Amino acid sequence: RRGLLGHLDGGPERTSGGEGGVTWHVHPSRFASQDGLTKRRSTKDERVRDSKRRLGVGWLSQLGRPQKGGDFRRVMLPLQTSHPELGSEEARIKQERNGPQEKNEPIINLRKLYSAMQTIENRLGGGEGIEGIYGSITQTGTSKIMEVMVESCNLNEDSFLVDVGAGLCRPLVHAVVACGVKRAVGFEVDPIKCQKAISFISQLGKLPFIRALTPLVLDEIIAVQCTAVENLATLHEVTHMYTFWEGIPSSAKHAVGRLVQASPNLKCVVVVQRSFRGAVPEKHMLQYGFGPLELLASFPVSMGGSGRSFTSYIFSKVEALDSMKMLVPKIESTMGMDQHACEHGKIPRKSQGTKKMRRAHSESLGAMVDFFPSKKPR
């Protein structure tokens, strides 16, 4: 004991051998006297504080500095007795037993990301231009959209994501940082918005925490093309599409539908707009030439700043053969309902009409029995 606490008297620090040959470093304790042999009686407040420390409240750091109003507490830390990278002897043995461990992936702080995007947007004077409306979905709404795309549409680092009506390309930045997308293109018809988007992505990519989260420079992953969607010839390599097309003209929506239907690799379409107002979303999209789509999810989202409410519709592209398979259960269910009605004496209207015609026909045959005495009415 004197060897463990003897350094409290201002003399040289002493160490004592621990179990397994590990050398321990002991920090001072306020409950020990200078000679390390006697203890003074602790007060009730100190005992309560001491019990809280045992539960993890106000626990001391490894450097021995007090946190949250605590005094120095006796903490025993193993010194490095082997290679610095391996740490203590126990850590080295544990590493040999468990094998090499992978490095922890960097933690993605979306709140920090959106704060940085808002700061840069303010420097640019906002994201407004001369055409269309400008608005960005909040962090919560965009995160939910990306989660559905990852879980249901397999959005990953091999995906190619495009944004029609991109503005400042905020959703593309979110997908690159949080989902690992390595190829993304934003299409924007407004030249002012395009210039702002290029500067926005360039400034954002220079931030240290963005560099740590992306394998390449951000402006090398996200490209901005200042063109109308009607001028695009094809989207053959695109796998996922996002569009906030509130305010986009009908001709542009038809052009997007034509490109989606002609693309062989595109499998997911996200549309943010006002609610369809009772219409079936798949039929509404079919009117714009998207072809057969399956609605995976729909949920409300809000715009940052103004708080305007919109609805996000996430569709999966369905091939022609798959769309025919989707109709088979509906046909079988309808046939089953007719069969069930016939078995219980409830004949459909068409069958009831046929029965009335047969009754009228039999009555007419009864009236003609004199002309055909050998035949009886049915």
Secondary structure, DSSP 4 states (H G I P E B T S, - for coil): -HHHHGGGGSS----EE-GGG-EEEE---TTS-TTSS--PPPPHHHHHHHHHHHTTTTPPPTT----TT------EEE---S-TTT-SHHHHHHHHHH---PPPPPPP-HHHHHHHHHHHHHHTT-S--SSS----B-HHHHHHHHHHHHHHH--STT-EEEEET-TT-HHHHHHHHHH---EEEEEES-HHHHHHHHHHHHHHHTSHHHHHH-SS-HHHHEEEEE--GGG----TT--EEEEE-TT--HHHHHHHHHHHHH-SS--EEEEEES--TTS-HHHHHHHTT--SEEEEEEEEEEBTTT--EEEEEEEEE--HHHHHHHHHHHHHHHHHHHHHHHHTT---HHHHHHHHHHHHHHHHHHHTTTT-TT----
